[in-house]
Structure formats: C-alpha cells, structure tokens
Amino acid sequence: MSQIIIKDDEVDIVIGALQSDLTSFMEEWRTVFSRFHLIIVQDPDLKGELQIPEGFNHNIYKKSDIDKVVGSSSTPISFSGYSCRYFGYLMSRKKYIISIDDDCTPAKDSNGNFIDAISQHIINLTTPATPFFFNTLYDPFVEGADFVRGYPFSLRSGVECGLSCGLWLNLADYDAPTQALKPELRNSRYVDAVLTVPSRTMMPVSGINIGFNTELVGPALVPAFRLGKEGKLRWETVEDIWTGMCVKVVCDHLRLGVKTGLPYVWRKERGDAVESLKKEWEGVKLMEDVVPFFQSLRLSEAAVTAEDCVAEIAASVKERLGASNTMFARAAETMVEWTKLWKRVKAQS
Amino acid sequence: MSQIIIKDDEVDIVIGALQSDLTSFMEEWRTVFSRFHLIIVQDPDLKGELQIPEGFNHNIYKKSDIDKVVGSSSTPISFSGYSCRYFGYLMSRKKYIISIDDDCTPAKDSNGNFIDAISQHIINLTTPATPFFFNTLYDPFVEGADFVRGYPFSLRSGVECGLSCGLWLNLADYDAPTQALKPELRNSRYVDAVLTVPSRTMMPVSGINIGFNTELVGPALVPAFRLGKEGKLRWETVEDIWTGMCVKVVCDHLRLGVKTGLPYVWRKERGDAVESLKKEWEGVKLMEDVVPFFQSLRLSEAAVTAEDCVAEIAASVKERLGASNTMFARAAETMVEWTKLWKRVKAQS
C-alpha cells in the first residue's frame, strides 16, 4: 500500500457534519486526516457552531454558504441531512474526493493494525479497474496478485477507476427492517480484497465510505432521490443508493471501473432501528422499481461526459418512471438542476 | 459451516490421477475424503497400477474402462491428462460432484485451521446464489451476514447454485507466461469470502478445485477444448477455462448461480514454467476469441436444460468460430458427441 505516491494536494476529504461536536471523530482520524485538506459541510438543519479540534486544514460550509451559492428560492436540490456532503463535492477543486460518515472511525485489519482508509481509496482510484472480465483472485494490481490463467491479455491493462466503495465493520449498512429483525447482527468478517464490480452489474452503493475521481464522474454524484422524511439515519436513506446506480451506469457507459471492498471503517451506533421501522418503508418499496430501471438503462453514443450521461439518465427517469411516483419526477428534475449548478459553480473556479 | 447437513451419499469426489502414487495426496485429505465415495480416474496415458492407501470407499477407472464405455474408435472426446476426470463425471450417479487436482492438499485459513474444502463446496452449492444484483458484503447467506441496504427484497430469495469455484494458496493458477515472468510469485492472501459471479459476467473458471450440481449443469462440464499437446500441466491447459464459460452461459440462461471464493486448497509445485513457455502460447492467443464469443452468446428460449444449452452452444461455436481454427470446429463436434454420450451413459444407470 505504501508503494503508491499520493499527491495530498489532489485530495479533498468531504465530511457531512450531522452532529455539532466533531471532536472525538476528528481525533480518531487525526493521523490520517491531518495530511489532507478537509471540506466540512454542516447539515443546514443543524443549529449552532461546529466543534472541531485544532490542527486540521479545513473549510467549513454552513447554511448561509449554501444559500449564497445555490440560492434559497425554488431549487429542488436539498442539502439537508446526509445530503449536505454533496455541497462539499460541489465546492471541491480537487481530482479525488473521499467522503466518510461522521459516525465512523478507523477500523483495524485482521492483524489488529489501524486501516488508513484514505490511502486505500486513493490506491483503488489510481490503479486500473477490470470491469470486462472477472479475475477470480480479485484485484490483479495488488502486490502479490496477478491475472489468473485464461484472462485475455488484451484486457489486462484495464481501465480508469471512477468510484471506490469501502465497507463497514461492526454496524453494517443494513436497512431498517433487517437491523430491526436482527438487532444483534454485527459485521466482524474482514474480507481482505478489492474487486471491480463487473460492467453492467448493478449494486447498492453506500455513501458511508466512498472515494471518487471528480474529473471522471463528479457530476454523477447527485443528491437527487430523497424520501419525504429521510436523511438523518442511514437505514432510512436511499439517496446514496440512487446516486451509486447513476455513477455505475455512467462508468459502464464511459468504460470506467467501480471497485468495492477495502477499505473498511468502523461504524458506531446511531438511531433506533425499531423506531425507523415504524415509519413507512418507502425506500425499500421503491427499490423494486429503481433497480430494474437502472439495470435496463442504456445511454446513447452522444453521451461522452458524465454531465451528458446524467442528462440522459434524468430524461429516462422522467419518461419511464416519472408518472408512477412524484418522487421519481422530482429526482429527474433535481438531476437536471444539479448538472446546471455543477457547471456554473465549477466554471467560477 | 457446521450448521448445514451434508448428505454424504449425495456427493462424489472425482479425482483425476496424473501420478501413480496417490499415497501422500490421499493421506493429507484422509479426514475429509474418508467420509465420501471417491471416483478415481487414471489418466489413460499413465501406465501401471495406482497406489492408493487403505480405508477409502472408491471406484477406480482405467483406460480399459474408458474404452469399454466410450468405444475406442472414432470419438473426438479425449480423456487424457487432466481431462480424465470428465470420465468420472460421466460415471457418477450423485447429485453433487467435487473435483480437486492431485497436486493440491488442504489449505489453512487465516487462523491456521485446516479447511474442509468439500464441506465448503457443498455449502456453496446448497445455499442460494444471487446473480442478479451484487451484494457488497459478499455472500448474504453466510452466518453473520445479510443483504445490505438497497438490495431489493424481491431478489433476496436468490436462485439455485450450479457451480462452486474454489481458489488456491501458494502456487496460484497463473498461465505459463505469468509464472515464468514472476517465478517467485505465490498467493498468500486468504480472502474470507464467497460471492456469486453476476449474471452475464464471464470469468476464467479453473478446474483445479470445483464443485457442481450434476442435475443442474452436469452435461455442461464437457472436455471439449484441447490444445494439440496440452493436458499434463495446468498452465498449458485451457480445457477447463472453456468448460467454465460453457457452464456460466448455461447458468445465466437457466437463471442459476455460479459462486467463487472459498474454499482454498494448497497447490504444490509441478512442472517448469520456463519449459512450458518455450511451447506455443496457443491457449493464451485463443482466449482473445473465446472470451468475446462467450460474452456475446445468447441462447434461445427453447433451451430449457443443460443438454439443450450445450447443443446450442456447440452450434454457435461451429457457426461463428469453426472456420477460423480447426480447434474450434473440433470443440463443437466434441460437445455434440459429449451430450450424446452423457445421455446414453446416464440412461443406463
């Protein structure tokens, strides 16, 4: 892992602050985070000043900053709750963004060593991905690994990686029903692997612990799909699942890779799954339409950038799903607004 | 792992004997193998009597048995070298077949415990597979795991598993060029996971350490694709890669699963990679045509059994690849003969 040179100035760590006191969170990550520039976005619903310890290089964005940039008027884009981090994606000027939930701390590997999640994401993003044929020994670019017998040589150079999805130890990323049904369920299985998710395979991307290449897929990280009352608890949230499928479709179309596996983070408790269960299972139900939609989606040859792709996806959402649920119509509208906003803000930098 | 009840009489372990003295191989596997019925097929090119220690329940098949069943006349099917195990597949009357190369011994997991590869294959084959959406926490049916947030409930029951592909520690399954270029390369990474290879994703299946459900996919395990002089060294062999893609296409078409990952076996040295490298890289070159062929192959709705599927694959091989290389034409012919042979032999039982 230490072989890869990370240019620290190419990386922003974006933290969405859903709690005011980030002291213990920041202290636990200090040795890793202090090397990088941080963008901290305060949930616009969260009142008061953030508490952040000394010794970090950071920018903080609050509701007033969001209003200034986006305008508070008629935009369908919401940055409340977990979605506040998307404002950080918008403000970043770096090539790579890593984002980690503020209820996660560094995990340990199976030898008991703390995992530098940022370095692992950067490794995932800077080594090739292999989406067109599955390598049974997982990531062939890891030290000590290679392509197995039968892997075509013409595919061994791989393609660029757009998105790196990390995983979770302790409290895994289950939905409210699963967590409520199995309250004792904790993930303790450390799987020492990174793999490229094959082309045309859809997956539920979690926003808890991810890294991406902004130049390749930035505009596809869009806060488009929000349940009525969601946003403060992961197991009630589907915004990141939708976003992940957008990014996956974009990567498949542009012949880029999506990796999953390492790094792990340690997730602490937050919320009450049984309470969440009493709410409507709207997100769970909607996945039954969302997944087949993205699985069957094909973009046109005219779409050659992530922006183009998002525009085409938005049009398809409106056409194929818009009539069935206002949530979908709003998602399509938000995606269109987001690409405009992205273009405008990035042009100013 | 111990929770699943294995009906020992539903399992045959098929061993292709490429060496006469199986004593140390059998002794290393004794605690595992002695519970099951073994089918040992002697490479028809191997002279003399096999040496097998006492205490196993086994049938041995030799060249004379093969000739009796298949007929020695004009069949294009060859059972020489690694392909001798396919004769064992033909003779088995069990639901599940596990096959392990005779240069492999039990591996240890990351806690230093010996791995019961047979039990793990049976677990893989008897728990559902999830080929239609990728679960980021790998096999959701493993104890302590589940489906992650965003996984559609309608897909959580999964489908039956047709093929279980195990992996290798120590000498990994690289091709001759890779092994010759990196003679010191050994696989020491124990990845504690089983995953379903997504539908429509092709992979290079290795025949070193596999299990399959004969009732579901048996006839698709066909010894069809043989290089001129191959068969005694894995890194010169492509027969199993071809077979694996046949099985994967069949599983995708019949909505069955293929799993990969655990169990590992420990592979010992055999052969000289640099010597192999001096031979023609015919297999390596042919993969450039074989992989795109299988990736684009779609079977008709009329194909509802593995036999039907193999017949359609054979017809496509003949039509699309047959003219480019006699190897392909022969493979197509062999597949047709194999399904006839399979039908005839299985009808006699």
Interface residues (C-beta under 8 A of the other chain):
Chain A: S110 F133 F134 N135 T136 L137 Y138 V142 G144 A145 D146 F147 V148 R149 G150 Y151 P152 F153 S154 L155 C165 L167 A172 D173 Y174 D175 T178 K182 L185 R186 N187 S188 R189 Y190 V191 D192 A193 V197 P198 S199 R200 T201 M202 M203 P204 V205 S206 R234 W235 T237 V238 I241 G244 T260 V284 M287 E288 V291
Chain B: S110 F133 F134 N135 T136 L137 Y138 V142 G144 A145 D146 F147 V148 R149 G150 Y151 P152 F153 S154 L155 C165 L167 A172 D173 Y174 D175 T178 K182 L185 R186 N187 S188 R189 Y190 V191 D192 A193 V197 P198 S199 R200 T201 M202 M203 P204 V205 S206 R234 W235 T237 V238 I241 G244 T260 V284 M287 E288 V291
